[in-house]
Amino acid sequence: MCSQFFIPHFRTRDDEFYFVVDCPVTQKPLPFERDPSRGRVPYPAVRLILACAYCQEMHKMAFPKVSSVLVSK
């Protein structure tokens, strides 16, 4: 199973949870999808293809470590 996300300028909102992976080049957090479970349900183990706003590259990640993060001010 493969999920693909092409979100070069993903916008987050304060006080919302998002699934995040680290950019393999810059190590900065890369949010790619809202987490409606608020951290209670882990993201399924899938391959991801993400457009990175930090280094401007497409990252193909085989089963990356995905975290759920609360965005706040």
CHARMM-style PDB file with segment names, atoms N, HN, CA, C and O in Angstrom:
ATOM      1  N   MET     1       0.845  -1.175   0.000  1.00  0.00      PROA
ATOM      2  CA  MET     1       0.000   0.000   0.000  1.00  0.00      PROA
ATOM      3  C   MET     1       0.886   1.233   0.000  1.00  0.00      PROA
ATOM      4  O   MET     1       1.880   1.283   0.725  1.00  0.00      PROA
ATOM      5  N   CYS     2       0.540   2.220  -0.799  1.00  0.00      PROA
ATOM      6  HN  CYS     2      -0.267   2.179  -1.388  1.00  0.00      PROA
ATOM      7  CA  CYS     2       1.364   3.412  -0.907  1.00  0.00      PROA
ATOM      8  C   CYS     2       0.474   4.647  -0.848  1.00  0.00      PROA
ATOM      9  O   CYS     2      -0.490   4.764  -1.603  1.00  0.00      PROA
ATOM     10  N   SER     3       0.800   5.553   0.043  1.00  0.00      PROA
ATOM     11  HN  SER     3       1.583   5.458   0.657  1.00  0.00      PROA
ATOM     12  CA  SER     3       0.106   6.830   0.107  1.00  0.00      PROA
ATOM     13  C   SER     3       0.978   7.867  -0.569  1.00  0.00      PROA
ATOM     14  O   SER     3       2.204   7.828  -0.455  1.00  0.00      PROA
ATOM     15  N   GLN     4       0.356   8.784  -1.263  1.00  0.00      PROA
ATOM     16  HN  GLN     4      -0.639   8.815  -1.356  1.00  0.00      PROA
ATOM     17  CA  GLN     4       1.118   9.847  -1.891  1.00  0.00      PROA
ATOM     18  C   GLN     4       0.518  11.178  -1.496  1.00  0.00      PROA
ATOM     19  O   GLN     4      -0.695  11.374  -1.564  1.00  0.00      PROA
ATOM     20  N   PHE     5       1.383  12.091  -1.083  1.00  0.00      PROA
ATOM     21  HN  PHE     5       2.368  11.932  -1.028  1.00  0.00      PROA
ATOM     22  CA  PHE     5       0.944  13.423  -0.697  1.00  0.00      PROA
ATOM     23  C   PHE     5       1.839  14.423  -1.404  1.00  0.00      PROA
ATOM     24  O   PHE     5       3.061  14.368  -1.273  1.00  0.00      PROA
ATOM     25  N   PHE     6       1.247  15.322  -2.138  1.00  0.00      PROA
ATOM     26  HN  PHE     6       0.254  15.367  -2.244  1.00  0.00      PROA
ATOM     27  CA  PHE     6       1.997  16.364  -2.817  1.00  0.00      PROA
ATOM     28  C   PHE     6       1.521  17.694  -2.245  1.00  0.00      PROA
ATOM     29  O   PHE     6       0.653  18.356  -2.814  1.00  0.00      PROA
ATOM     30  N   ILE     7       2.097  18.069  -1.120  1.00  0.00      PROA
ATOM     31  HN  ILE     7       2.802  17.531  -0.657  1.00  0.00      PROA
ATOM     32  CA  ILE     7       1.639  19.240  -0.379  1.00  0.00      PROA
ATOM     33  C   ILE     7       2.840  20.153  -0.124  1.00  0.00      PROA
ATOM     34  O   ILE     7       3.398  20.131   0.973  1.00  0.00      PROA
ATOM     35  N   PRO     8       3.246  20.948  -1.104  1.00  0.00      PROA
ATOM     36  CA  PRO     8       4.442  21.751  -0.911  1.00  0.00      PROA
ATOM     37  C   PRO     8       4.299  22.847   0.138  1.00  0.00      PROA
ATOM     38  O   PRO     8       5.293  23.223   0.759  1.00  0.00      PROA
ATOM     39  N   HSD     9       3.117  23.361   0.349  1.00  0.00      PROA
ATOM     40  HN  HSD     9       2.310  23.055  -0.156  1.00  0.00      PROA
ATOM     41  CA  HSD     9       2.918  24.437   1.324  1.00  0.00      PROA
ATOM     42  C   HSD     9       1.744  24.088   2.233  1.00  0.00      PROA
ATOM     43  O   HSD     9       0.735  24.792   2.259  1.00  0.00      PROA
ATOM     44  N   PHE    10       1.884  23.019   2.961  1.00  0.00      PROA
ATOM     45  HN  PHE    10       2.704  22.446   2.941  1.00  0.00      PROA
ATOM     46  CA  PHE    10       0.832  22.537   3.854  1.00  0.00      PROA
ATOM     47  C   PHE    10       0.659  23.527   4.997  1.00  0.00      PROA
ATOM     48  O   PHE    10       1.633  23.870   5.667  1.00  0.00      PROA
ATOM     49  N   ARG    11      -0.546  23.984   5.227  1.00  0.00      PROA
ATOM     50  HN  ARG    11      -1.337  23.705   4.683  1.00  0.00      PROA
ATOM     51  CA  ARG    11      -0.827  24.953   6.283  1.00  0.00      PROA
ATOM     52  C   ARG    11      -1.417  24.232   7.490  1.00  0.00      PROA
ATOM     53  O   ARG    11      -2.326  23.413   7.355  1.00  0.00      PROA
ATOM     54  N   THR    12      -0.899  24.542   8.643  1.00  0.00      PROA
ATOM     55  HN  THR    12      -0.161  25.207   8.752  1.00  0.00      PROA
ATOM     56  CA  THR    12      -1.416  23.961   9.880  1.00  0.00      PROA
ATOM     57  C   THR    12      -2.159  25.030  10.664  1.00  0.00      PROA
ATOM     58  O   THR    12      -1.987  26.227  10.434  1.00  0.00      PROA
ATOM     59  N   ARG    13      -2.990  24.573  11.596  1.00  0.00      PROA
ATOM     60  HN  ARG    13      -3.129  23.601  11.783  1.00  0.00      PROA
ATOM     61  CA  ARG    13      -3.730  25.481  12.483  1.00  0.00      PROA
ATOM     62  C   ARG    13      -3.308  25.214  13.919  1.00  0.00      PROA
ATOM     63  O   ARG    13      -3.027  24.075  14.293  1.00  0.00      PROA
ATOM     64  N   ASP    14      -3.268  26.252  14.705  1.00  0.00      PROA
ATOM     65  HN  ASP    14      -3.496  27.177  14.402  1.00  0.00      PROA
ATOM     66  CA  ASP    14      -2.934  26.104  16.120  1.00  0.00      PROA
ATOM     67  C   ASP    14      -3.959  25.216  16.812  1.00  0.00      PROA
ATOM     68  O   ASP    14      -5.136  25.206  16.452  1.00  0.00      PROA
ATOM     69  N   ASP    15      -3.497  24.479  17.801  1.00  0.00      PROA
ATOM     70  HN  ASP    15      -2.541  24.487  18.094  1.00  0.00      PROA
ATOM     71  CA  ASP    15      -4.322  23.592  18.629  1.00  0.00      PROA
ATOM     72  C   ASP    15      -4.935  22.430  17.855  1.00  0.00      PROA
ATOM     73  O   ASP    15      -5.979  21.908  18.247  1.00  0.00      PROA
ATOM     74  N   GLU    16      -4.295  22.020  16.759  1.00  0.00      PROA
ATOM     75  HN  GLU    16      -3.447  22.444  16.441  1.00  0.00      PROA
ATOM     76  CA  GLU    16      -4.693  20.846  15.990  1.00  0.00      PROA
ATOM     77  C   GLU    16      -3.535  19.860  15.982  1.00  0.00      PROA
ATOM     78  O   GLU    16      -2.374  20.259  16.079  1.00  0.00      PROA
ATOM     79  N   PHE    17      -3.849  18.571  15.867  1.00  0.00      PROA
ATOM     80  HN  PHE    17      -4.792  18.246  15.789  1.00  0.00      PROA
ATOM     81  CA  PHE    17      -2.824  17.535  15.768  1.00  0.00      PROA
ATOM     82  C   PHE    17      -2.581  17.201  14.293  1.00  0.00      PROA
ATOM     83  O   PHE    17      -3.510  17.179  13.486  1.00  0.00      PROA
ATOM     84  N   TYR    18      -1.310  16.942  13.959  1.00  0.00      PROA
ATOM     85  HN  TYR    18      -0.555  16.960  14.615  1.00  0.00      PROA
ATOM     86  CA  TYR    18      -0.937  16.586  12.589  1.00  0.00      PROA
ATOM     87  C   TYR    18       0.059  15.437  12.610  1.00  0.00      PROA
ATOM     88  O   TYR    18       0.876  15.316  13.523  1.00  0.00      PROA
ATOM     89  N   PHE    19      -0.026  14.591  11.580  1.00  0.00      PROA
ATOM     90  HN  PHE    19      -0.690  14.689  10.838  1.00  0.00      PROA
ATOM     91  CA  PHE    19       0.983  13.560  11.387  1.00  0.00      PROA
ATOM     92  C   PHE    19       2.201  14.232  10.761  1.00  0.00      PROA
ATOM     93  O   PHE    19       2.081  15.040   9.840  1.00  0.00      PROA
ATOM     94  N   VAL    20       3.379  13.879  11.282  1.00  0.00      PROA
ATOM     95  HN  VAL    20       3.477  13.222  12.030  1.00  0.00      PROA
ATOM     96  CA  VAL    20       4.622  14.557  10.903  1.00  0.00      PROA
ATOM     97  C   VAL    20       5.728  13.525  10.693  1.00  0.00      PROA
ATOM     98  O   VAL    20       5.824  12.550  11.438  1.00  0.00      PROA
ATOM     99  N   VAL    21       6.560  13.746   9.676  1.00  0.00      PROA
ATOM    100  HN  VAL    21       6.481  14.538   9.071  1.00  0.00      PROA
ATOM    101  CA  VAL    21       7.812  13.010   9.498  1.00  0.00      PROA
ATOM    102  C   VAL    21       8.920  14.048   9.414  1.00  0.00      PROA
ATOM    103  O   VAL    21       8.664  15.217   9.124  1.00  0.00      PROA
ATOM    104  N   ASP    22      10.147  13.620   9.666  1.00  0.00      PROA
ATOM    105  HN  ASP    22      10.355  12.671   9.901  1.00  0.00      PROA
ATOM    106  CA  ASP    22      11.278  14.542   9.556  1.00  0.00      PROA
ATOM    107  C   ASP    22      11.820  14.529   8.136  1.00  0.00      PROA
ATOM    108  O   ASP    22      11.962  13.473   7.521  1.00  0.00      PROA
ATOM    109  N   CYS    23      12.123  15.720   7.623  1.00  0.00      PROA
ATOM    110  HN  CYS    23      12.008  16.578   8.123  1.00  0.00      PROA
ATOM    111  CA  CYS    23      12.778  15.834   6.319  1.00  0.00      PROA
ATOM    112  C   CYS    23      14.138  15.153   6.432  1.00  0.00      PROA
ATOM    113  O   CYS    23      14.907  15.481   7.336  1.00  0.00      PROA
ATOM    114  N   PRO    24      14.458  14.212   5.538  1.00  0.00      PROA
ATOM    115  CA  PRO    24      15.740  13.515   5.638  1.00  0.00      PROA
ATOM    116  C   PRO    24      16.951  14.408   5.363  1.00  0.00      PROA
ATOM    117  O   PRO    24      18.071  14.042   5.718  1.00  0.00      PROA
ATOM    118  N   VAL    25      16.751  15.554   4.746  1.00  0.00      PROA
ATOM    119  HN  VAL    25      15.841  15.851   4.457  1.00  0.00      PROA
ATOM    120  CA  VAL    25      17.859  16.459   4.435  1.00  0.00      PROA
ATOM    121  C   VAL    25      18.073  17.469   5.560  1.00  0.00      PROA
ATOM    122  O   VAL    25      19.192  17.625   6.048  1.00  0.00      PROA
ATOM    123  N   THR    26      16.998  18.161   5.976  1.00  0.00      PROA
ATOM    124  HN  THR    26      16.089  18.034   5.580  1.00  0.00      PROA
ATOM    125  CA  THR    26      17.118  19.239   6.963  1.00  0.00      PROA
ATOM    126  C   THR    26      16.783  18.801   8.386  1.00  0.00      PROA
ATOM    127  O   THR    26      17.092  19.517   9.339  1.00  0.00      PROA
ATOM    128  N   GLN    27      16.157  17.637   8.542  1.00  0.00      PROA
ATOM    129  HN  GLN    27      15.907  17.055   7.768  1.00  0.00      PROA
ATOM    130  CA  GLN    27      15.692  17.120   9.831  1.00  0.00      PROA
ATOM    131  C   GLN    27      14.591  17.975  10.455  1.00  0.00      PROA
ATOM    132  O   GLN    27      14.303  17.829  11.643  1.00  0.00      PROA
ATOM    133  N   LYS    28      13.972  18.859   9.682  1.00  0.00      PROA
ATOM    134  HN  LYS    28      14.206  18.977   8.717  1.00  0.00      PROA
ATOM    135  CA  LYS    28      12.857  19.671  10.182  1.00  0.00      PROA
ATOM    136  C   LYS    28      11.563  18.877  10.063  1.00  0.00      PROA
ATOM    137  O   LYS    28      11.422  18.048   9.164  1.00  0.00      PROA
ATOM    138  N   PRO    29      10.607  19.130  10.974  1.00  0.00      PROA
ATOM    139  CA  PRO    29       9.339  18.389  10.918  1.00  0.00      PROA
ATOM    140  C   PRO    29       8.518  18.774   9.689  1.00  0.00      PROA
ATOM    141  O   PRO    29       8.385  19.949   9.344  1.00  0.00      PROA
ATOM    142  N   LEU    30       7.979  17.754   9.049  1.00  0.00      PROA
ATOM    143  HN  LEU    30       8.087  16.800   9.329  1.00  0.00      PROA
ATOM    144  CA  LEU    30       7.226  17.939   7.816  1.00  0.00      PROA
ATOM    145  C   LEU    30       5.794  17.421   8.022  1.00  0.00      PROA
ATOM    146  O   LEU    30       5.545  16.228   7.845  1.00  0.00      PROA
ATOM    147  N   PRO    31       4.850  18.303   8.393  1.00  0.00      PROA
ATOM    148  CA  PRO    31       3.461  17.852   8.571  1.00  0.00      PROA
ATOM    149  C   PRO    31       2.844  17.527   7.214  1.00  0.00      PROA
ATOM    150  O   PRO    31       3.082  18.224   6.228  1.00  0.00      PROA
ATOM    151  N   PHE    32       2.043  16.449   7.177  1.00  0.00      PROA
ATOM    152  HN  PHE    32       1.850  15.882   7.978  1.00  0.00      PROA
ATOM    153  CA  PHE    32       1.466  16.081   5.887  1.00  0.00      PROA
ATOM    154  C   PHE    32      -0.013  15.738   5.951  1.00  0.00      PROA
ATOM    155  O   PHE    32      -0.658  15.634   4.908  1.00  0.00      PROA
ATOM    156  N   GLU    33      -0.569  15.559   7.140  1.00  0.00      PROA
ATOM    157  HN  GLU    33      -0.045  15.643   7.987  1.00  0.00      PROA
ATOM    158  CA  GLU    33      -1.992  15.216   7.233  1.00  0.00      PROA
ATOM    159  C   GLU    33      -2.492  15.506   8.646  1.00  0.00      PROA
ATOM    160  O   GLU    33      -1.775  15.296   9.624  1.00  0.00      PROA
ATOM    161  N   ARG    34      -3.724  15.989   8.740  1.00  0.00      PROA
ATOM    162  HN  ARG    34      -4.307  16.160   7.945  1.00  0.00      PROA
ATOM    163  CA  ARG    34      -4.338  16.240  10.042  1.00  0.00      PROA
ATOM    164  C   ARG    34      -4.608  14.913  10.739  1.00  0.00      PROA
ATOM    165  O   ARG    34      -4.985  13.933  10.096  1.00  0.00      PROA
ATOM    166  N   ASP    35      -4.414  14.881  12.067  1.00  0.00      PROA
ATOM    167  HN  ASP    35      -4.108  15.677  12.590  1.00  0.00      PROA
ATOM    168  CA  ASP    35      -4.642  13.666  12.858  1.00  0.00      PROA
ATOM    169  C   ASP    35      -5.930  13.830  13.657  1.00  0.00      PROA
ATOM    170  O   ASP    35      -5.912  14.435  14.729  1.00  0.00      PROA
ATOM    171  N   PRO    36      -7.047  13.303  13.158  1.00  0.00      PROA
ATOM    172  CA  PRO    36      -8.326  13.461  13.867  1.00  0.00      PROA
ATOM    173  C   PRO    36      -8.385  12.692  15.182  1.00  0.00      PROA
ATOM    174  O   PRO    36      -9.231  12.987  16.027  1.00  0.00      PROA
ATOM    175  N   SER    37      -7.500  11.709  15.372  1.00  0.00      PROA
ATOM    176  HN  SER    37      -6.813  11.469  14.686  1.00  0.00      PROA
ATOM    177  CA  SER    37      -7.516  10.928  16.615  1.00  0.00      PROA
ATOM    178  C   SER    37      -6.779  11.645  17.752  1.00  0.00      PROA
ATOM    179  O   SER    37      -6.804  11.191  18.896  1.00  0.00      PROA
ATOM    180  N   ARG    38      -6.134  12.751  17.434  1.00  0.00      PROA
ATOM    181  HN  ARG    38      -6.114  13.119  16.504  1.00  0.00      PROA
ATOM    182  CA  ARG    38      -5.397  13.556  18.420  1.00  0.00      PROA
ATOM    183  C   ARG    38      -4.309  12.737  19.114  1.00  0.00      PROA
ATOM    184  O   ARG    38      -4.112  12.845  20.325  1.00  0.00      PROA
ATOM    185  N   GLY    39      -3.600  11.909  18.324  1.00  0.00      PROA
ATOM    186  HN  GLY    39      -3.759  11.821  17.341  1.00  0.00      PROA
ATOM    187  CA  GLY    39      -2.477  11.145  18.837  1.00  0.00      PROA
ATOM    188  C   GLY    39      -2.816   9.785  19.405  1.00  0.00      PROA
ATOM    189  O   GLY    39      -1.919   9.079  19.866  1.00  0.00      PROA
ATOM    190  N   ARG    40      -4.078   9.393  19.388  1.00  0.00      PROA
ATOM    191  HN  ARG    40      -4.806   9.967  19.014  1.00  0.00      PROA
ATOM    192  CA  ARG    40      -4.473   8.111  19.982  1.00  0.00      PROA
ATOM    193  C   ARG    40      -4.316   6.932  19.027  1.00  0.00      PROA
ATOM    194  O   ARG    40      -4.103   5.803  19.471  1.00  0.00      PROA
ATOM    195  N   VAL    41      -4.416   7.179  17.726  1.00  0.00      PROA
ATOM    196  HN  VAL    41      -4.589   8.095  17.366  1.00  0.00      PROA
ATOM    197  CA  VAL    41      -4.322   6.101  16.735  1.00  0.00      PROA
ATOM    198  C   VAL    41      -3.079   6.339  15.886  1.00  0.00      PROA
ATOM    199  O   VAL    41      -2.941   7.408  15.291  1.00  0.00      PROA
ATOM    200  N   PRO    42      -2.165   5.361  15.816  1.00  0.00      PROA
ATOM    201  CA  PRO    42      -0.954   5.569  15.023  1.00  0.00      PROA
ATOM    202  C   PRO    42      -1.255   5.605  13.530  1.00  0.00      PROA
ATOM    203  O   PRO    42      -2.241   5.036  13.061  1.00  0.00      PROA
ATOM    204  N   TYR    43      -0.391   6.282  12.802  1.00  0.00      PROA
ATOM    205  HN  TYR    43       0.410   6.745  13.183  1.00  0.00      PROA
ATOM    206  CA  TYR    43      -0.525   6.341  11.351  1.00  0.00      PROA
ATOM    207  C   TYR    43      -0.175   4.974  10.780  1.00  0.00      PROA
ATOM    208  O   TYR    43       0.778   4.351  11.246  1.00  0.00      PROA
ATOM    209  N   PRO    44      -0.918   4.483   9.782  1.00  0.00      PROA
ATOM    210  CA  PRO    44      -0.624   3.157   9.227  1.00  0.00      PROA
ATOM    211  C   PRO    44       0.763   3.110   8.596  1.00  0.00      PROA
ATOM    212  O   PRO    44       1.249   4.107   8.062  1.00  0.00      PROA
ATOM    213  N   ALA    45       1.386   1.955   8.664  1.00  0.00      PROA
ATOM    214  HN  ALA    45       0.991   1.145   9.098  1.00  0.00      PROA
ATOM    215  CA  ALA    45       2.716   1.770   8.079  1.00  0.00      PROA
ATOM    216  C   ALA    45       2.583   1.695   6.558  1.00  0.00      PROA
ATOM    217  O   ALA    45       2.146   0.683   6.011  1.00  0.00      PROA
ATOM    218  N   VAL    46       2.963   2.770   5.892  1.00  0.00      PROA
ATOM    219  HN  VAL    46       3.318   3.593   6.336  1.00  0.00      PROA
ATOM    220  CA  VAL    46       2.889   2.853   4.433  1.00  0.00      PROA
ATOM    221  C   VAL    46       4.143   3.555   3.913  1.00  0.00      PROA
ATOM    222  O   VAL    46       4.911   4.145   4.673  1.00  0.00      PROA
ATOM    223  N   ARG    47       4.322   3.472   2.610  1.00  0.00      PROA
ATOM    224  HN  ARG    47       3.699   2.992   1.993  1.00  0.00      PROA
ATOM    225  CA  ARG    47       5.368   4.261   1.955  1.00  0.00      PROA
ATOM    226  C   ARG    47       4.778   5.633   1.656  1.00  0.00      PROA
ATOM    227  O   ARG    47       3.615   5.742   1.266  1.00  0.00      PROA
ATOM    228  N   LEU    48       5.574   6.674   1.837  1.00  0.00      PROA
ATOM    229  HN  LEU    48       6.519   6.586   2.154  1.00  0.00      PROA
ATOM    230  CA  LEU    48       5.100   8.030   1.594  1.00  0.00      PROA
ATOM    231  C   LEU    48       5.948   8.705   0.523  1.00  0.00      PROA
ATOM    232  O   LEU    48       7.153   8.471   0.420  1.00  0.00      PROA
ATOM    233  N   ILE    49       5.302   9.537  -0.261  1.00  0.00      PROA
ATOM    234  HN  ILE    49       4.324   9.728  -0.177  1.00  0.00      PROA
ATOM    235  CA  ILE    49       5.996  10.428  -1.187  1.00  0.00      PROA
ATOM    236  C   ILE    49       5.505  11.826  -0.838  1.00  0.00      PROA
ATOM    237  O   ILE    49       4.324  12.143  -0.980  1.00  0.00      PROA
ATOM    238  N   LEU    50       6.445  12.659  -0.375  1.00  0.00      PROA
ATOM    239  HN  LEU    50       7.404  12.401  -0.260  1.00  0.00      PROA
ATOM    240  CA  LEU    50       6.084  13.991   0.092  1.00  0.00      PROA
ATOM    241  C   LEU    50       6.919  15.053  -0.601  1.00  0.00      PROA
ATOM    242  O   LEU    50       8.117  14.873  -0.814  1.00  0.00      PROA
ATOM    243  N   ALA    51       6.282  16.155  -0.949  1.00  0.00      PROA
ATOM    244  HN  ALA    51       5.308  16.301  -0.776  1.00  0.00      PROA
ATOM    245  CA  ALA    51       7.002  17.320  -1.449  1.00  0.00      PROA
ATOM    246  C   ALA    51       7.423  18.135  -0.235  1.00  0.00      PROA
ATOM    247  O   ALA    51       6.600  18.466   0.618  1.00  0.00      PROA
ATOM    248  N   CYS    52       8.706  18.454  -0.164  1.00  0.00      PROA
ATOM    249  HN  CYS    52       9.375  18.185  -0.857  1.00  0.00      PROA
ATOM    250  CA  CYS    52       9.237  19.145   1.008  1.00  0.00      PROA
ATOM    251  C   CYS    52       9.376  20.636   0.736  1.00  0.00      PROA
ATOM    252  O   CYS    52      10.018  21.043  -0.233  1.00  0.00      PROA
ATOM    253  N   ALA    53       8.772  21.443   1.596  1.00  0.00      PROA
ATOM    254  HN  ALA    53       8.250  21.112   2.383  1.00  0.00      PROA
ATOM    255  CA  ALA    53       8.854  22.898   1.466  1.00  0.00      PROA
ATOM    256  C   ALA    53      10.201  23.424   1.944  1.00  0.00      PROA
ATOM    257  O   ALA    53      10.567  24.552   1.615  1.00  0.00      PROA
ATOM    258  N   TYR    54      10.941  22.638   2.708  1.00  0.00      PROA
ATOM    259  HN  TYR    54      10.643  21.722   2.976  1.00  0.00      PROA
ATOM    260  CA  TYR    54      12.240  23.094   3.226  1.00  0.00      PROA
ATOM    261  C   TYR    54      13.338  22.988   2.184  1.00  0.00      PROA
ATOM    262  O   TYR    54      14.007  23.977   1.884  1.00  0.00      PROA
ATOM    263  N   CYS    55      13.533  21.796   1.626  1.00  0.00      PROA
ATOM    264  HN  CYS    55      12.990  20.992   1.869  1.00  0.00      PROA
ATOM    265  CA  CYS    55      14.640  21.591   0.685  1.00  0.00      PROA
ATOM    266  C   CYS    55      14.173  21.524  -0.770  1.00  0.00      PROA
ATOM    267  O   CYS    55      14.992  21.349  -1.673  1.00  0.00      PROA
ATOM    268  N   GLN    56      12.873  21.661  -1.005  1.00  0.00      PROA
ATOM    269  HN  GLN    56      12.208  21.803  -0.272  1.00  0.00      PROA
ATOM    270  CA  GLN    56      12.289  21.697  -2.351  1.00  0.00      PROA
ATOM    271  C   GLN    56      12.489  20.393  -3.123  1.00  0.00      PROA
ATOM    272  O   GLN    56      12.602  20.414  -4.349  1.00  0.00      PROA
ATOM    273  N   GLU    57      12.534  19.259  -2.421  1.00  0.00      PROA
ATOM    274  HN  GLU    57      12.442  19.242  -1.426  1.00  0.00      PROA
ATOM    275  CA  GLU    57      12.699  17.967  -3.079  1.00  0.00      PROA
ATOM    276  C   GLU    57      11.501  17.073  -2.793  1.00  0.00      PROA
ATOM    277  O   GLU    57      10.741  17.307  -1.854  1.00  0.00      PROA
ATOM    278  N   MET    58      11.349  16.049  -3.618  1.00  0.00      PROA
ATOM    279  HN  MET    58      11.966  15.859  -4.381  1.00  0.00      PROA
ATOM    280  CA  MET    58      10.353  15.018  -3.370  1.00  0.00      PROA
ATOM    281  C   MET    58      11.054  13.905  -2.596  1.00  0.00      PROA
ATOM    282  O   MET    58      12.079  13.383  -3.036  1.00  0.00      PROA
ATOM    283  N   HSD    59      10.494  13.546  -1.440  1.00  0.00      PROA
ATOM    284  HN  HSD    59       9.662  13.970  -1.083  1.00  0.00      PROA
ATOM    285  CA  HSD    59      11.089  12.493  -0.630  1.00  0.00      PROA
ATOM    286  C   HSD    59      10.240  11.232  -0.740  1.00  0.00      PROA
ATOM    287  O   HSD    59       9.034  11.259  -0.491  1.00  0.00      PROA
ATOM    288  N   LYS    60      10.874  10.139  -1.110  1.00  0.00      PROA
ATOM    289  HN  LYS    60      11.853  10.117  -1.312  1.00  0.00      PROA
ATOM    290  CA  LYS    60      10.226   8.828  -1.117  1.00  0.00      PROA
ATOM    291  C   LYS    60      10.701   8.123   0.139  1.00  0.00      PROA
ATOM    292  O   LYS    60      11.890   7.838   0.287  1.00  0.00      PROA
ATOM    293  N   MET    61       9.777   7.843   1.040  1.00  0.00      PROA
ATOM    294  HN  MET    61       8.812   8.074   0.920  1.00  0.00      PROA
ATOM    295  CA  MET    61      10.125   7.264   2.334  1.00  0.00      PROA
ATOM    296  C   MET    61       9.453   5.916   2.492  1.00  0.00      PROA
ATOM    297  O   MET    61       8.228   5.810   2.435  1.00  0.00      PROA
ATOM    298  N   ALA    62      10.256   4.893   2.689  1.00  0.00      PROA
ATOM    299  HN  ALA    62      11.251   4.979   2.735  1.00  0.00      PROA
ATOM    300  CA  ALA    62       9.725   3.552   2.907  1.00  0.00      PROA
ATOM    301  C   ALA    62       9.461   3.365   4.396  1.00  0.00      PROA
ATOM    302  O   ALA    62      10.392   3.196   5.184  1.00  0.00      PROA
ATOM    303  N   PHE    63       8.216   3.395   4.765  1.00  0.00      PROA
ATOM    304  HN  PHE    63       7.460   3.533   4.125  1.00  0.00      PROA
ATOM    305  CA  PHE    63       7.774   3.163   6.146  1.00  0.00      PROA
ATOM    306  C   PHE    63       8.503   4.069   7.152  1.00  0.00      PROA
ATOM    307  O   PHE    63       9.177   3.570   8.053  1.00  0.00      PROA
ATOM    308  N   PRO    64       8.374   5.385   7.003  1.00  0.00      PROA
ATOM    309  CA  PRO    64       9.065   6.307   7.906  1.00  0.00      PROA
ATOM    310  C   PRO    64       8.448   6.318   9.304  1.00  0.00      PROA
ATOM    311  O   PRO    64       7.322   5.860   9.501  1.00  0.00      PROA
ATOM    312  N   LYS    65       9.188   6.839  10.255  1.00  0.00      PROA
ATOM    313  HN  LYS    65      10.103   7.211  10.095  1.00  0.00      PROA
ATOM    314  CA  LYS    65       8.662   7.024  11.604  1.00  0.00      PROA
ATOM    315  C   LYS    65       7.744   8.249  11.574  1.00  0.00      PROA
ATOM    316  O   LYS    65       8.194   9.370  11.340  1.00  0.00      PROA
ATOM    317  N   VAL    66       6.463   8.017  11.814  1.00  0.00      PROA
ATOM    318  HN  VAL    66       6.098   7.106  12.005  1.00  0.00      PROA
ATOM    319  CA  VAL    66       5.469   9.078  11.778  1.00  0.00      PROA
ATOM    320  C   VAL    66       5.049   9.404  13.208  1.00  0.00      PROA
ATOM    321  O   VAL    66       4.724   8.511  13.990  1.00  0.00      PROA
ATOM    322  N   SER    67       5.061  10.696  13.540  1.00  0.00      PROA
ATOM    323  HN  SER    67       5.325  11.422  12.905  1.00  0.00      PROA
ATOM    324  CA  SER    67       4.635  11.149  14.865  1.00  0.00      PROA
ATOM    325  C   SER    67       3.365  11.963  14.736  1.00  0.00      PROA
ATOM    326  O   SER    67       3.061  12.498  13.669  1.00  0.00      PROA
ATOM    327  N   SER    68       2.627  12.052  15.826  1.00  0.00      PROA
ATOM    328  HN  SER    68       2.874  11.617  16.692  1.00  0.00      PROA
ATOM    329  CA  SER    68       1.483  12.936  15.903  1.00  0.00      PROA
ATOM    330  C   SER    68       1.887  14.104  16.792  1.00  0.00      PROA
ATOM    331  O   SER    68       2.311  13.914  17.932  1.00  0.00      PROA
ATOM    332  N   VAL    69       1.749  15.317  16.256  1.00  0.00      PROA
ATOM    333  HN  VAL    69       1.404  15.471  15.330  1.00  0.00      PROA
ATOM    334  CA  VAL    69       2.235  16.506  16.937  1.00  0.00      PROA
ATOM    335  C   VAL    69       1.114  17.533  17.078  1.00  0.00      PROA
ATOM    336  O   VAL    69       0.348  17.769  16.143  1.00  0.00      PROA
ATOM    337  N   LEU    70       1.032  18.134  18.255  1.00  0.00      PROA
ATOM    338  HN  LEU    70       1.654  17.942  19.014  1.00  0.00      PROA
ATOM    339  CA  LEU    70       0.081  19.219  18.492  1.00  0.00      PROA
ATOM    340  C   LEU    70       0.764  20.525  18.095  1.00  0.00      PROA
ATOM    341  O   LEU    70       1.830  20.857  18.613  1.00  0.00      PROA
ATOM    342  N   VAL    71       0.146  21.259  17.179  1.00  0.00      PROA
ATOM    343  HN  VAL    71      -0.720  20.989  16.759  1.00  0.00      PROA
ATOM    344  CA  VAL    71       0.686  22.551  16.753  1.00  0.00      PROA
ATOM    345  C   VAL    71       0.146  23.621  17.692  1.00  0.00      PROA
ATOM    346  O   VAL    71      -1.061  23.717  17.914  1.00  0.00      PROA
ATOM    347  N   SER    72       1.043  24.415  18.234  1.00  0.00      PROA
ATOM    348  HN  SER    72       2.024  24.337  18.054  1.00  0.00      PROA
ATOM    349  CA  SER    72       0.631  25.515  19.122  1.00  0.00      PROA
ATOM    350  C   SER    72       1.482  26.734  18.847  1.00  0.00      PROA
ATOM    351  O   SER    72       2.506  26.655  18.168  1.00  0.00      PROA
ATOM    352  N   LYS    73       1.053  27.850  19.377  1.00  0.00      PROA
ATOM    353  HN  LYS    73       0.222  27.913  19.929  1.00  0.00      PROA
ATOM    354  CA  LYS    73       1.785  29.109  19.164  1.00  0.00      PROA
ATOM    355  C   LYS    73       3.115  29.088  19.840  1.00  0.00      PROA
ATOM    356  OT1 LYS    73       3.862  30.064  19.765  1.00  0.00      PROA
TER     357      LYS     73
END
